[in-house]
Amino acid sequence: MPKKKPSKSEKSASSSPSVNAASNERSRMVLRAKSTEKMKRLALLSRESEEEWRPKSAKSVKTAGGKKGVKLDAKMPKKPPTAFFYFLEDFRKDYKEQNPDVISMRDIGKACGEKWKTMSYEEKVQYYDIANEKRREFDKAMAAYIKRKESGEDEETEDDSNFE
């Protein structure tokens, strides 16, 4: 058989073997997942180096809950629980009586959520009523708190914030 002359594209491909090898590598490339320990080390190292060059702000204040810039007032009334949490209290008691061997809050919470989803509005009304009553009490307490705060009666002194 007579040999065929290579075309221009074949000549250029054969003249640069590194390009040919690179295209073969790409076709055989396999993705590999990095181990979690390596990833953790890399993240820790990058965090440490980032802290070195990042300027620290004097204005941001970290408080309870990890939020920045939010100061919590101990005298401010707490928000009341929702209707679901009042239901959860009752359900937990009943569930523990029926299933004394189950002690995991995760399992109790899952069962409670399933029950809450399947309940009709008429069954939930009693819990909504309790929640609305507590919400009204909270609103009154919050209004009184805001009045005290605006009038200056609740001014904090340095001694109050130290919690001696």
N, C-alpha and C positions, 0 to 999 in steps of 0.2 A: 504494500500500500504506500502510495506517495504521501509524504508529510505535508501538511497544510501550513502555510505561513501564518504566524500569529497576527491578529489584528492589533490596531493601535492600543485599545484598552487592555488587551492581554499583555502587550509589551510593557505598558506602564505598571501594571499590577505585578508582573514578574520582576521588573527592575527595582521595585521597592519592597523587599521581603519584610521589613518591619511593619509596614502598613498591612500586609497580608496576615502576618502573625497576630497583629492587634485585632483584626476583624475576626479571626478564628477564636481568640481569647474571649471576645465579647459574646460570641455565640455559645461558648461553654461556661460562661460565668454563672456561678451559683451564689445565691444570697445566703449568708450565714448570720444567724442571730448572735449578737454579742452576749457574753454571760452577764448575768445581773450584777455579780460582784465587780466586774470591770466597769460597768456602767455606774455603779454606786461610787467607786473610787474616782472615776473621772468627774462625776458631778460634785463630789466633795472637794476635789482639787480646784475645779473651776470656781466653786463658791468661795474658797479661801482666797484665791487670787483676785476675785472680783471685789472682795471686801477690802483688799489692800488699796485699790485705786478709787473705790467709790467714796465720795465725800459723805460724811455723816451729817445729817440735818439736825440742828439743835431744836427746831420747832416741833418735829414729830414726837409724840409721846405715846409709848406703848402702855396700854392699860389691860385690865382683865379681859379675857376673850381674844387677845392678840390683835385687836383692832388698833389702828394708829389714829391719834388725834381725838379720840372720843373719851372724855372723862366721865366716869360713872358717878352718879350722885347716890349715896347710900340712903338718902331720905326720900328719893323719888319712888312712888308706888310702882310695884311690879305689875306687868300685864297679866291678866287672868288666863287660865288655860282655855283651850277651845272645847267644843262639845265632845269631840272625839276623846279628849283626855279624861273627861268625866265618865264617858262610857268605858274607857280603859280601866278605870278604878273598879267599877262594878264587875266588869267582865273578868278581870284578874282574880277577884275573890271567888267567883263562881267556877272559873276554870281550874283554879288550884284545888277546890273542893272535889271536882269531878276527876281531875288528873293529878293526884298528889305526887306521882313519880316525876312529873315534868317540872324541872326547876329553871330551865333556860328561859331568860327573858326574850330571847330571839324567837323561840317557838311560841311563847305566849303572845308576843307582838304580832307574829304572822297570823295566828288563829284569830286574834282580835281584828286585824285589818280585813281578813276574809269575811268575818261576821258583819263588820260595819258596812262593807260594800254591798252585802246581800240584804241588809235591813231596809225596810220601807221608811218613808218620811214620817209616817205616824209613829213608828217605833223610836225614831230618833228625836222626836219633838221634845220629850222630857229632858234630854240632854242639852238640846238647843235652848230650852227655857232656863236651865241652870246657868248655862254659859252667858246668856243675855243678861240675866240678873247680876252675875259677877262683873260683867262688862260695864253695866250701869254704875255699880259701886266703884269700879276703877275710874270711870270717867269723872265721877264726883270727886274722888280723892285726887285725881290729876288736876282738876280745876282748882281745888283748894291749894295744891302744891304750887301751881303756877302763880296764884295770887300771892302766896307767901314769898315766893322767889322774887316776884316783881316788886313787892313792897320792901324787900330787904330783910325780912325777918329770919330767913334761912341762910344768912351769910355764913360761910365756913370760916373758921379761924384756923390757924396753923396747928393748934392743939387737937382739933377735931380730925384732921387728916392723918395724924400720926397713929391713931388707934392704940393708945397706951394701954 
